[in-house]
Amino acid sequence: SGRMHRPWEELLRKLRTCLLVSLRLGGDVCPPGGGNDPMTVSNVERPDMFSVYSWIARDELYLSHDNRVIMALESACVSSADAFYPSTVDGDGDRQKTIIFQSCRSDIRDLRNPTGLTDESHSRSLLFYLKDHAHFPTRLAANRALILANLWSQTPDQLHLLYHSISALRTVVDSVERFSLAVVAEIYQSRIRPVCRAMLFGFGEQELSEEVVSPLFGDAVWLSEFISVAKLILSMMAECMSKVPPPSEDHEQLEPSSDMWPPLRQCHVLDGLVRKLRGDVRPSSVALHHTIIFTFEMTHSIDSFHAIVPSFSNLFLTGTLFTELPPVPKGSARERDLLDKAIGEHAEKRNAPVIDSFAGIKDVELFGEAMGLESNYVKTKFLIKMIRRGKESSINDLLGASNSLLDKELFTFKVTRIMCARLDATITSLKRTKNYRGILSLLDADASRWVREEAAAECASWKTNNFATASLVATHSMVMRLKSISESLDDASMKEKVDVICLMSGTLLKAVQAQEEEDIQNV
């Protein structure tokens, strides 16, 4: 008798799981673009119909769109001793049934407005019942990115949805999974690319609603933020292409379990995207599309590309990502000016107390590479512009860690001039203060004249003499760092110049501090 009942008991437990998922998600159990197949036990058992990862991702987004919050929830579920599978005998107890019923309550849930994480005892998330899937956070993040990007495409004015999608996508890119490139390409191709096409060439392809999207192009804030996202996702694509291993080396073997249902298996949604990625994404195409977007952001014009880019009018169409495209001609002074301007804008915006990586300038590096410039040029120019703005305290660690990545000749030449401008400004200030004028007699006249000339040249190159203020202590500290970097140079003349400003900054600092102590004693 027990044997006869067992198949029915197993079927009822599977139905219990189906009801839990269906009620928890309000019946919305199909992935974006996945059709409207009914949720039956037989359909769920098919490996090509539903994705448990997509279910969990959607349920997570009902709670929060913040990728960090969700990943913390996933970690908590992995370590939870109370979690259980409803499809097993563990779900038969009265307490477990009560917990399931609480999770199935018919509250109205809005995917665009998450409820936030509430007391766990009131309503457990789907992951609580399917916790083994939490061991694959990248698959869950990929599905969240896809769902959020789909939501944004329906209401493109709500850019916060796209930002959260990109945040989840960052997890996918960092983890180097076999599906990483496919997910990035899908979001770019289906969500970002059509908007870029309309932005640059109009709505001729009718991929978007002109009535909905066209007014957004007139919103300067929206347009700026969208372009930033478009550049970022193209940068992510280039990053994926540089590090994703071949599928044959990255296939993951999952250990099946006879107890839990649905069984742990590959994600049907992500596998479909890998198959959909027809042909290879071409690095030249990614670089050219990024260059066009980058230039448009800086100039709000694409006229200069019509003559130099073959088949320019075909860019941002569906298939161009997979087409080998010629590189943009290199060496243009205008393009170098655009690059320098972009680096300067990044330096201007960076106000964090500590900047420990170059992650924030990835898109500028990609543009520089398209121009035929090594990434060390962009990194070096960024550090120079940060120092020019008096922000060296925030890049101290980065400067130390990136010594081997610098163009040391360029760095030494430019920073020496910046330090000369600071020292000249200090000397000018001391001349105006009676008690400090005597300090100037300690300085070598020829060295002072040379510093003044270098300062004038630096001010002329920046077309302004309004340097960021910096203390003499900070200046001397930077000069000492500069001396350390310059020691590996073969240019004896450059080393001599660094020695001159090192001596001058040290002399000024020591004399000013002595004068300050004397002034305090006199008071």
C-alpha positions as CSV (number, residue, x, y, z in Angstrom):
1,S,0.0,0.0,0.0
2,G,2.9,2.4,0.8
3,R,4.5,1.7,-2.5
4,M,1.2,2.5,-4.3
5,H,0.8,5.8,-2.5
6,R,4.4,7.0,-2.9
7,P,4.1,8.2,-6.5
8,W,1.0,10.2,-5.6
9,E,2.7,11.7,-2.5
10,E,5.6,12.7,-4.7
11,L,3.3,14.3,-7.2
12,L,1.4,16.2,-4.5
13,R,4.7,17.6,-3.2
14,K,5.7,18.7,-6.7
15,L,2.3,20.3,-7.1
16,R,2.8,22.0,-3.7
17,T,6.1,23.5,-5.1
18,C,4.3,24.6,-8.3
19,L,1.6,26.3,-6.3
20,L,4.1,28.0,-4.0
21,V,6.1,29.4,-7.0
22,S,3.0,30.4,-8.9
23,L,1.3,32.2,-6.0
24,R,4.6,33.8,-4.8
25,L,5.2,35.3,-8.3
26,G,1.5,36.1,-9.0
27,G,1.4,33.6,-11.9
28,D,4.3,35.4,-13.7
29,V,6.5,32.3,-14.0
30,C,7.8,32.7,-17.5
31,P,11.1,34.5,-18.2
32,P,11.1,37.7,-20.3
33,G,10.2,36.7,-23.9
34,G,9.7,33.1,-22.8
35,G,6.1,32.6,-23.9
36,N,3.1,31.7,-21.7
37,D,3.4,28.0,-21.1
38,P,1.2,26.7,-18.3
39,M,3.0,25.7,-15.1
40,T,2.4,22.0,-14.9
41,V,4.6,19.3,-13.2
42,S,5.5,17.9,-16.6
43,N,6.4,21.3,-18.1
44,V,8.6,22.1,-15.1
45,E,10.4,18.8,-15.5
46,R,11.3,19.7,-19.0
47,P,14.8,21.3,-19.0
48,D,13.9,23.7,-21.8
49,M,10.7,25.2,-20.5
50,F,11.2,27.1,-17.2
51,S,14.2,28.4,-15.2
52,V,14.3,28.1,-11.4
53,Y,17.0,30.8,-11.5
54,S,14.6,33.1,-13.2
55,W,11.9,32.4,-10.7
56,I,14.2,33.2,-7.8
57,A,15.6,36.3,-9.5
58,R,12.1,37.7,-10.0
59,D,11.2,37.0,-6.4
60,E,14.4,38.7,-5.2
61,L,13.5,41.8,-7.2
62,Y,10.1,42.0,-5.5
63,L,12.1,42.4,-2.3
64,S,14.9,44.8,-3.5
65,H,16.7,46.0,-6.6
66,D,19.9,46.6,-4.8
67,N,22.4,44.0,-6.0
68,R,24.4,44.1,-2.7
69,V,21.3,43.6,-0.6
70,I,20.2,40.6,-2.7
71,M,23.6,39.0,-2.6
72,A,23.7,39.3,1.2
73,L,20.2,37.6,1.3
74,E,21.6,34.8,-0.9
75,S,24.5,34.3,1.5
76,A,22.1,34.2,4.5
77,C,19.9,31.5,2.7
78,V,23.0,29.3,2.0
79,S,23.8,29.2,5.7
80,S,20.2,28.9,7.0
81,A,19.6,25.7,8.9
82,D,15.8,26.3,8.7
83,A,15.5,26.2,4.9
84,F,13.8,23.2,3.4
85,Y,12.5,21.9,0.0
86,P,8.7,21.8,-0.2
87,S,9.0,18.9,-2.7
88,T,10.4,16.6,0.0
89,V,9.0,15.1,3.2
90,D,10.6,18.1,5.1
91,G,7.7,20.2,3.8
92,D,5.0,17.9,5.2
93,G,5.1,19.1,8.8
94,D,2.5,21.5,10.2
95,R,5.1,24.2,10.9
96,Q,6.5,24.0,7.4
97,K,3.1,24.2,5.8
98,T,2.3,27.3,7.9
99,I,5.6,28.9,6.6
100,I,4.7,28.0,3.0
101,F,1.2,29.4,3.4
102,Q,2.7,32.7,4.7
103,S,4.9,32.9,1.6
104,C,1.9,32.4,-0.6
105,R,-0.2,35.2,0.8
106,S,-1.9,37.2,-1.9
107,D,-0.4,40.7,-1.2
108,I,-0.2,42.9,-4.3
109,R,3.4,43.0,-5.3
110,D,4.9,45.4,-7.8
111,L,8.2,44.5,-9.5
112,R,9.0,48.2,-10.1
113,N,8.5,49.1,-6.4
114,P,10.1,46.4,-4.2
115,T,8.8,46.0,-0.7
116,G,12.2,45.8,1.0
117,L,13.3,43.0,3.2
118,T,10.9,42.3,6.0
119,D,11.0,40.1,9.1
120,E,11.9,36.6,7.8
121,S,9.3,34.9,10.0
122,H,6.4,36.6,8.1
123,S,7.2,35.6,4.6
124,R,10.2,33.6,3.3
125,S,11.6,34.2,-0.1
126,L,11.6,31.5,-2.8
127,L,15.3,31.1,-2.2
128,F,14.5,29.8,1.3
129,Y,12.8,26.9,-0.3
130,L,15.3,26.4,-3.2
131,K,18.5,27.3,-1.3
132,D,20.9,25.1,-3.3
133,H,20.5,27.5,-6.2
134,A,22.1,30.2,-4.0
135,H,25.4,28.4,-4.6
136,F,25.2,29.9,-8.1
137,P,24.9,33.7,-7.5
138,T,26.1,34.6,-10.9
139,R,23.2,32.8,-12.6
140,L,20.8,34.6,-10.3
141,A,22.5,38.0,-11.0
142,A,22.3,37.4,-14.7
143,N,18.6,36.7,-14.6
144,R,18.0,39.8,-12.4
145,A,20.0,41.9,-15.0
146,L,17.8,40.6,-17.8
147,I,14.5,41.2,-15.9
148,L,15.5,44.7,-14.9
149,A,16.6,45.6,-18.4
150,N,13.3,44.3,-19.7
151,L,11.4,46.4,-17.2
152,W,13.5,49.5,-18.2
153,S,12.8,49.0,-21.9
154,Q,9.0,49.3,-21.1
155,T,9.5,52.6,-19.2
156,P,12.8,54.1,-20.5
157,D,12.4,57.2,-18.4
158,Q,13.0,55.1,-15.3
159,L,16.8,54.9,-15.5
160,H,17.2,53.6,-12.0
161,L,16.0,50.3,-13.3
162,L,18.8,50.3,-15.9
163,Y,21.4,51.2,-13.3
164,H,20.3,48.3,-11.1
165,S,20.5,46.0,-14.1
166,I,24.0,47.2,-14.8
167,S,24.9,46.6,-11.1
168,A,23.8,43.0,-11.4
169,L,25.6,42.7,-14.7
170,R,28.8,43.7,-13.1
171,T,28.6,40.6,-11.0
172,V,28.2,38.5,-14.1
173,V,31.2,40.1,-15.8
174,D,33.5,39.8,-12.8
175,S,32.7,36.1,-12.4
176,V,33.9,35.0,-15.9
177,E,31.1,32.5,-16.6
178,R,30.5,30.9,-20.0
179,F,27.3,32.9,-20.4
180,S,28.7,36.2,-19.3
181,L,29.3,37.6,-22.8
182,A,25.9,36.3,-24.0
183,V,24.1,38.1,-21.2
184,V,25.9,41.4,-21.8
185,A,25.4,41.1,-25.6
186,E,21.7,40.4,-25.1
187,I,21.1,43.4,-22.9
188,Y,23.0,45.6,-25.3
189,Q,21.4,44.2,-28.5
190,S,17.8,44.1,-27.3
191,R,17.7,47.1,-24.9
192,I,20.6,49.6,-25.4
193,R,21.4,49.3,-29.1
194,P,18.0,50.3,-30.5
195,V,18.0,53.5,-28.4
196,C,21.6,54.3,-29.6
197,R,20.4,53.8,-33.2
198,A,17.4,56.1,-32.7
199,M,19.6,58.7,-30.9
200,L,22.1,58.9,-33.8
201,F,20.0,58.1,-36.9
202,G,16.4,58.6,-36.0
203,F,13.5,56.1,-35.8
204,G,13.5,54.7,-39.3
205,E,13.8,51.1,-38.2
206,Q,10.8,51.4,-36.0
207,E,12.3,49.3,-33.2
208,L,11.1,51.8,-30.6
209,S,8.1,54.0,-29.9
210,E,9.1,57.4,-31.2
211,E,6.3,58.9,-29.1
212,V,7.8,57.5,-25.9
213,V,11.6,57.8,-26.5
214,S,12.0,60.9,-28.6
215,P,11.1,63.4,-25.8
216,L,13.8,61.7,-23.6
217,F,16.5,62.8,-26.1
218,G,15.6,66.4,-25.3
219,D,16.2,65.8,-21.6
220,A,19.9,66.6,-21.1
221,V,20.2,64.8,-17.8
222,W,18.5,61.6,-19.1
223,L,20.6,61.7,-22.3
224,S,23.9,62.1,-20.4
225,E,23.0,59.2,-18.0
226,F,21.9,56.9,-20.8
227,I,25.1,57.6,-22.8
228,S,27.2,56.7,-19.7
229,V,25.4,53.4,-19.4
230,A,25.8,52.7,-23.1
231,K,29.6,53.3,-22.9
232,L,29.7,51.1,-19.7
233,I,28.0,48.1,-21.2
234,L,30.2,48.3,-24.3
235,S,33.2,48.4,-22.0
236,M,31.9,45.4,-20.2
237,M,31.5,43.5,-23.5
238,A,35.1,44.3,-24.3
239,E,36.1,43.1,-20.9
240,C,34.2,39.8,-21.3
241,M,35.8,39.1,-24.6
242,S,39.2,39.5,-23.1
243,K,38.7,36.9,-20.4
244,V,35.8,34.5,-21.0
245,P,37.2,31.0,-21.6
246,P,35.8,28.7,-24.4
247,P,32.6,26.9,-23.5
248,S,34.3,23.5,-23.7
249,E,36.6,24.6,-20.8
250,D,33.9,26.1,-18.7
251,H,31.1,23.5,-18.7
252,E,30.0,22.9,-15.2
253,Q,28.9,19.5,-13.9
254,L,26.1,19.7,-11.4
255,E,25.4,16.9,-9.0
256,P,21.8,15.8,-9.2
257,S,19.7,15.0,-6.1
258,S,16.8,12.6,-6.1
259,D,15.2,14.5,-3.1
260,M,14.7,18.1,-4.3
261,W,12.5,19.2,-7.1
262,P,12.9,20.9,-9.5
263,P,16.4,19.4,-9.7
264,L,19.5,21.5,-9.7
265,R,20.4,22.0,-13.4
266,Q,21.8,24.5,-15.9
267,C,19.7,27.6,-16.5
268,H,17.5,27.3,-19.5
269,V,17.4,31.1,-20.0
270,L,21.1,31.5,-20.0
271,D,21.8,28.5,-22.1
272,G,19.4,29.9,-24.7
273,L,21.3,33.2,-24.8
274,V,24.6,31.3,-25.3
275,R,23.0,29.5,-28.3
276,K,21.4,32.8,-29.5
277,L,24.8,34.5,-29.7
278,R,25.2,33.7,-33.4
279,G,28.8,34.1,-34.5
280,D,31.5,35.8,-32.6
281,V,31.2,39.4,-31.3
282,R,33.9,41.3,-33.1
283,P,36.3,43.4,-31.0
284,S,36.7,45.9,-33.8
285,S,32.9,46.4,-33.9
286,V,32.7,46.9,-30.1
287,A,35.6,49.4,-30.2
288,L,34.1,51.4,-33.1
289,H,30.6,51.5,-31.5
290,H,32.1,52.7,-28.3
291,T,34.2,55.3,-30.1
292,I,31.1,56.7,-31.8
293,I,29.1,56.9,-28.5
294,F,32.1,58.4,-26.7
295,T,32.6,61.1,-29.4
296,F,28.9,61.9,-29.5
297,E,28.9,62.4,-25.7
298,M,31.8,64.9,-26.0
299,T,30.7,66.8,-29.1
300,H,27.0,66.0,-29.6
301,S,27.8,65.5,-33.3
302,I,28.7,62.5,-35.5
303,D,29.4,64.5,-38.7
304,S,33.1,63.8,-38.6
305,F,32.6,60.0,-38.9
306,H,30.6,60.0,-42.1
307,A,33.7,60.5,-44.3
308,I,36.1,58.2,-42.4
309,V,34.0,55.2,-41.4
310,P,32.8,52.9,-44.2
311,S,29.1,52.0,-44.0
312,F,28.7,54.4,-41.2
313,S,24.9,54.5,-41.6
314,N,24.8,50.7,-40.9
315,L,26.2,51.1,-37.4
316,F,24.0,50.1,-34.4
317,L,21.9,47.8,-36.6
318,T,21.2,44.3,-35.3
319,G,24.0,42.5,-37.0
320,T,26.8,45.0,-36.9
321,L,28.1,43.7,-33.6
322,F,29.2,40.5,-35.5
323,T,30.7,42.3,-38.5
324,E,34.4,43.0,-38.7
325,L,34.7,46.8,-39.0
326,P,37.8,48.9,-39.9
327,P,39.4,50.9,-37.1
328,V,39.0,54.6,-36.9
329,P,42.1,56.4,-38.4
330,K,44.6,57.1,-35.6
331,G,46.7,60.1,-34.8
332,S,44.0,62.9,-35.1
333,A,44.8,65.9,-32.8
334,R,41.1,66.4,-32.4
335,E,40.6,62.9,-31.1
336,R,43.5,63.3,-28.7
337,D,41.9,66.6,-27.4
338,L,38.6,64.7,-26.9
339,L,40.5,62.0,-24.9
340,D,42.2,64.6,-22.7
341,K,39.0,66.4,-22.2
342,A,37.3,63.2,-21.1
343,I,40.1,62.3,-18.7
344,G,39.9,65.8,-17.2
345,E,36.1,65.5,-16.7
346,H,36.6,62.2,-14.9
347,A,39.3,63.7,-12.7
348,E,37.0,66.7,-11.9
349,K,34.1,64.4,-10.9
350,R,36.2,62.0,-8.7
351,N,35.8,63.3,-5.1
352,A,36.1,60.1,-3.1
353,P,38.5,60.3,-0.2
354,V,40.3,57.1,-1.5
355,I,40.5,56.0,-5.1
356,D,42.2,52.6,-5.2
357,S,41.6,51.5,-8.8
358,F,41.2,52.7,-12.4
359,A,37.8,51.1,-12.7
360,G,36.1,54.5,-13.2
361,I,38.0,55.3,-16.4
362,K,37.5,51.9,-18.2
363,D,35.4,53.6,-20.9
364,V,38.2,56.3,-21.5
365,E,40.8,53.5,-21.7
366,L,38.7,51.8,-24.4
367,F,38.4,55.0,-26.4
368,G,42.2,55.5,-26.0
369,E,42.9,52.0,-27.3
370,A,40.7,52.7,-30.3
371,M,42.9,55.8,-31.0
372,G,46.0,53.5,-30.9
373,L,47.1,54.6,-27.4
374,E,48.3,52.3,-24.7
375,S,46.2,52.1,-21.5
376,N,49.2,53.4,-19.5
377,Y,48.8,56.8,-21.3
378,V,45.2,57.1,-20.1
379,K,46.1,56.0,-16.5
380,T,49.1,58.4,-16.4
381,K,47.1,61.3,-17.7
382,F,44.3,60.6,-15.2
383,L,46.8,60.7,-12.3
384,I,48.4,63.9,-13.6
385,K,45.0,65.6,-13.8
386,M,44.1,64.5,-10.3
387,I,47.3,66.0,-9.0
388,R,46.7,69.2,-11.1
389,R,43.4,69.5,-9.2
390,G,45.1,69.0,-5.8
391,K,43.5,65.6,-5.2
392,E,46.7,63.6,-4.8
393,S,45.8,62.6,-1.2
394,S,43.0,60.4,-2.6
395,I,45.3,58.6,-5.1
396,N,48.2,58.0,-2.8
397,D,47.6,54.2,-2.6
398,L,46.7,54.0,-6.3
399,L,49.9,55.9,-7.3
400,G,52.0,53.5,-5.3
401,A,50.3,50.4,-6.6
402,S,50.4,51.6,-10.3
403,N,54.1,52.6,-10.5
404,S,54.8,49.9,-13.1
405,L,51.7,51.0,-15.2
406,L,52.8,54.6,-15.6
407,D,54.4,56.4,-18.5
408,K,57.1,57.6,-16.2
409,E,58.6,60.1,-18.6
410,L,55.3,61.8,-19.2
411,F,54.4,61.7,-15.5
412,T,57.7,63.2,-14.4
413,F,57.6,65.9,-17.0
414,K,54.0,67.0,-16.3
415,V,54.1,66.7,-12.5
416,T,57.4,68.6,-12.3
417,R,55.7,71.5,-14.1
418,I,52.7,71.3,-11.8
419,M,55.0,71.3,-8.8
420,C,56.8,74.3,-10.2
421,A,53.5,76.2,-10.6
422,R,52.7,75.4,-6.9
423,L,56.1,76.5,-5.7
424,D,55.9,79.7,-7.8
425,A,52.5,80.4,-6.2
426,T,54.0,79.9,-2.8
427,I,56.9,82.2,-3.5
428,T,54.5,84.9,-4.7
429,S,52.4,84.5,-1.6
430,L,55.4,84.8,0.7
431,K,56.5,88.0,-1.0
432,R,53.2,89.6,0.1
433,T,53.7,88.7,3.8
434,K,56.3,90.8,5.6
435,N,57.4,88.2,8.1
436,Y,58.1,85.6,5.4
437,R,59.9,87.7,2.8
438,G,63.3,86.9,4.3
439,I,62.7,83.2,3.5
440,L,63.1,84.0,-0.2
441,S,66.8,84.9,0.3
442,L,67.4,81.2,1.1
443,L,66.5,80.2,-2.4
444,D,68.9,80.0,-5.4
445,A,68.1,82.8,-7.8
446,D,68.6,80.7,-11.0
447,A,66.4,77.9,-9.6
448,S,63.7,80.5,-8.7
449,R,63.8,81.9,-12.2
450,W,63.6,78.4,-13.8
451,V,60.7,77.5,-11.6
452,R,58.9,80.7,-12.6
453,E,59.4,79.9,-16.3
454,E,58.2,76.3,-15.9
455,A,55.1,77.6,-14.0
456,A,54.3,80.0,-16.8
457,A,54.6,77.3,-19.4
458,E,52.3,75.0,-17.4
459,C,49.7,77.7,-16.9
460,A,49.8,78.4,-20.7
461,S,49.3,74.8,-21.5
462,W,46.2,74.7,-19.3
463,K,45.0,78.1,-20.6
464,T,44.5,79.1,-17.0
465,N,46.6,79.9,-13.9
466,N,43.9,79.0,-11.4
467,F,45.5,75.9,-9.9
468,A,43.9,74.1,-7.0
469,T,45.3,75.2,-3.7
470,A,47.6,72.8,-2.0
471,S,49.6,73.1,1.2
472,L,53.4,73.3,1.2
473,V,53.4,70.0,3.1
474,A,51.3,68.3,0.4
475,T,53.5,69.8,-2.3
476,H,56.7,68.6,-0.7
477,S,55.3,65.1,-0.2
478,M,54.3,64.9,-3.8
479,V,57.8,66.1,-4.9
480,M,59.4,63.4,-2.8
481,R,57.1,60.8,-4.5
482,L,58.1,62.3,-7.8
483,K,61.8,62.0,-7.0
484,S,61.3,58.3,-6.2
485,I,59.5,57.7,-9.5
486,S,62.1,59.6,-11.6
487,E,65.0,57.6,-10.3
488,S,64.4,54.9,-12.8
489,L,64.6,57.3,-15.8
490,D,67.6,57.5,-18.1
491,D,67.1,61.2,-18.6
492,A,69.7,62.9,-16.4
493,S,68.4,66.4,-17.2
494,M,64.9,65.5,-16.0
495,K,66.4,64.0,-12.8
496,E,68.3,67.2,-12.2
497,K,65.1,69.3,-12.5
498,V,63.4,67.1,-10.0
499,D,66.3,67.5,-7.6
500,V,66.0,71.3,-8.0
501,I,62.3,71.4,-7.0
502,C,63.0,68.8,-4.2
503,L,65.6,71.0,-2.7
504,M,63.4,74.1,-3.1
505,S,60.3,72.6,-1.6
506,G,62.2,71.2,1.3
507,T,63.9,74.5,2.0
508,L,60.7,76.4,1.9
509,L,58.8,73.9,4.1
510,K,61.5,74.0,6.7
511,A,61.8,77.8,6.7
512,V,58.1,78.4,6.8
513,Q,57.6,76.0,9.7
514,A,60.4,77.7,11.6
515,Q,58.8,81.1,11.0
516,E,55.4,79.8,12.1
517,E,57.0,78.5,15.4
518,E,58.7,81.9,15.9
519,D,55.4,83.8,15.3
520,I,53.6,81.6,17.9
521,Q,56.3,82.2,20.5
522,N,56.1,86.0,19.9
523,V,52.4,85.9,20.5
